[in-house]
Amino acid sequence: MTIIPAIDIINGKCVRLAKGDYTQIKVYNENPVEVAKCFADKGFKRMHLVDLDGAKAGRICNMAVLEKIASATNLLIDFGGGVKEIVDVKNILDAGAAKVTIGSLAAKHPELLEAWLIEFGADHFFIGADVLHEKIKINGWLDDTNINIFEFARTLLSLGAIDIFCTDISKDGMMEGPSVELYKKIMEQHPEIILIASGGVSKVDDVIRLKEIGCAGVIIGKAIYENLITLDQLIIHNS
């Protein structure tokens, strides 16, 4: 089980939303670099960095935060939010990210994602499936699609995408537990998938449960910031 601490960025600050609602913003730290250093100091190797301004605007807005964290730590960073063009991918990797997070574009333009996978290699991408009632949502969770998660997973696997995470929007930031049944269904239909869970984790038992059902990892944000789970508790389960 790979534990991946998350930092969501709005206006250069470390924040969290509730259910992806941009009107429900809570600022946890003015300096995300300090937060990232804390993750690294505790022994975590990877982190999830989300440019929420970029996701909403459709263009990268917080590249400077990525550059600062990459220069200040040795963390393997996946960064996304507003990635639209191949130059965005190059710029993110050049800024120090290990992986580029792709969400909306993968749903809207799978042929473009396929070209990028060929150009840069699948190991440089982290593909996100943001789900509400088993349907994919895009553009910072603001817009609906008619694509269900199972079709989406099938498409991603056919393109060669190997690092995939799924966020149940109804669970995200709510501290009500992860979407275990959804993840089980995805893995039952696509046993070859390497699935990272995201959203709803509020206690260590949630992490253990996700490991038991076969999730390869879990992204954790709000539970850390609300002190429901300590980094010392999490690092024990990290591999």
N, C-alpha and C positions, 0 to 999 in steps of 0.2 A: 504494500500500500504506500503510495507516494502522497504525502501531505503537502499541499500547495497553498501557502498563505496568499491572500489577495489584497490588493490595494486598488480601490476605485478612485479616479481623479476627476474633480470638477474645480475649475479655476486654480489648478495647481495644488489643491488640498486633498487630503485623504478623507473620503466620505463614504457613506452607504445610503442606498435608496431602499425603500420598502416596496416590494413587488414591482420594481422598475419604475416607480412613480417619481418623476423629476420634481414634483412639488413636495415630496417627503424626503428631504435631504438632511442628513445629520453629519456635521463635520466632526471628525475624530482627532485629526492632527493637522496642523498647518504645514508641517514639513514631512512629506512622504519619504524623503531620504532617511530620516531618523527611524521611521518605522521599518523600512527595508533593512537598515543596518541591524536592527534588533532581531529580525528574522535570521539574518546571516550569522549573527553572534550566537544565536541559540543552536545553530547547526543545520538549519534548513538549506537546501541546495537550490531550490526552485521557487519562483514566485509568479503570480498572475497579476499583471498590471493592465488596468482597463481605463482607457481615455473616454469617459462618459460624455464629455463635451464633444469629442470627435464623433462618437456614435450618433449623437443627436444631430450634429451639424453636417455629417457626411464628409468630413475632412479631418485629418489629424490636427489636434489642437494642443496636445501636451507632450510633444516630442522631447522638450527640455527636461521633463521629469524623468523620462526613460534614460536620457543621457547622463543625468546626475546620479541616478541609482546604479547604472551600469559602471560608471567610473568609481563609485564609492564602495561597491561590493563585488563579490565573485558569484553572485546569484545567477542562475540560469533563468532569464526573464522571458516570459511570453507577453507580448504587447499587442493590443488591438484597440479598435474603435475608430471608425472613419476611414478604413483602408479601402481605396477605390482603384488605384492605378498600380502598375508594376513598379513605378518609381517609388511608391509608398513602401512597398515590400523591401526594396533595396535600401531605402533610407532608414527603415526600422532596424534592419540587420546591421547596417553600418553604424547605427547609434548604439549598438551593443546588445540588442535582444538576441536570444537564442532561437526564438520562434516568433512567428507572426500569427496573431489570432485573427481568424477570418470567421465571420458569422453571416451577416446579411448577404454579402457577395456570393457566398457559397450556395445560398438558396436561390438567389436571383440569376446568377451567371455561372453555373457549374462549369461551362466550357472555358471560362476565363480562369477559374481556379485550377482546372486541369493543366492549362498552359503554364501557370505559375509553379505547380508541383513539378512539372517537367523541367522548368528553367532553374529552379532553386533547390529542388529535392524535397520530398515529403517530410523529411525530418525537421525542416525549418518552418513547419506550419502546425498550428493548434486550431482545430476546427470546432466552432461552437454551434450547438443546437439549442436555441432559446425557445422553450416550449410552454404553451398554455393550453390545457385540455388536449394534449397530444398533437397540437398544431404548431408549426414554426411561426414565430414572430420575428420581425426584422426592424432595422433602423432604430436601434436603441430600445427595442421592445415596444415601439410606438405603433407599428403597422402589422396587420394580420396577413397571413398567406393561407392558401388551401393545401399546403404541403404537410402531411403528417410525418411524425418523427421517424417512423419505420421506413417509409419511402426515402426520406432524406438520408438516413443511415446507409441504406442500400446504395444510393447514388454516391455518397462519399467513399464507401469502400470500393466501389467500381472504379473510381478515379485514382485510387491508391492512397487516399488519406488514411493515416494510421493513428493519429493522436487526436482523439475526439472527446469533447466534454459536452454534457447536457445539463442545462439549467431549467428546472421547473419554476417558472416565474411565480406561480402561486405560492411557492415555498420560500422564495428568495427574500432574505431579510426578515422573515417572520418568526424564526426560532421555534418552529413547530415540528422539526424533524425533516429529514430528507425524503425524496420521492422514491422510496424503496421499490414499490410495486412497478412504477414506470421503468426504472432501471432494469429490473428483473425481466420485464417484457421485452425491452430492447435487446438484452443479451440472449434471451431465449430465441428471438427471431434472427439474431446476428451473432452467433457464438464466437465469431472470429474478431469481433470488435474489441478494441482496447478502450474501455470507457472510463472517463473521469466524471465523478459526480460533482454537482454544484448546487448549492442552495439548501437552506433549512437546517443545517447541522447546528445543534445547540449543546451537545454534550459528547463526551468521549464514547459513550455507548453507540451513538450514531455512526461514528467512524468505524467502530468494530463491526457493526451490522453491515455497513457498506462493503467492508472487506470480506465478510462472510458470504455475501451474495455474488462476489466476483468482480466488483469494481476495482480497476487498477489504481485508482487514486481518488482524491477528493480535494476540491477547492474550498477553503474556509476563510470567511472574512468577518462578518459581524459578530460571530460568537467569540472571536478573539478580542475585538474591540470593546465588547460589552463585558469582558472578563468572565464569560461563562465557561470558557476553556482556556487553560494557560498554555503557553508555548512549551513549557516543560512537560505537560501532560501529552501534548501532541507529538513531540519529538520522539517519544518512546515508541510510537506506532509508525514512525516514518522509516521508509527503506529506500 
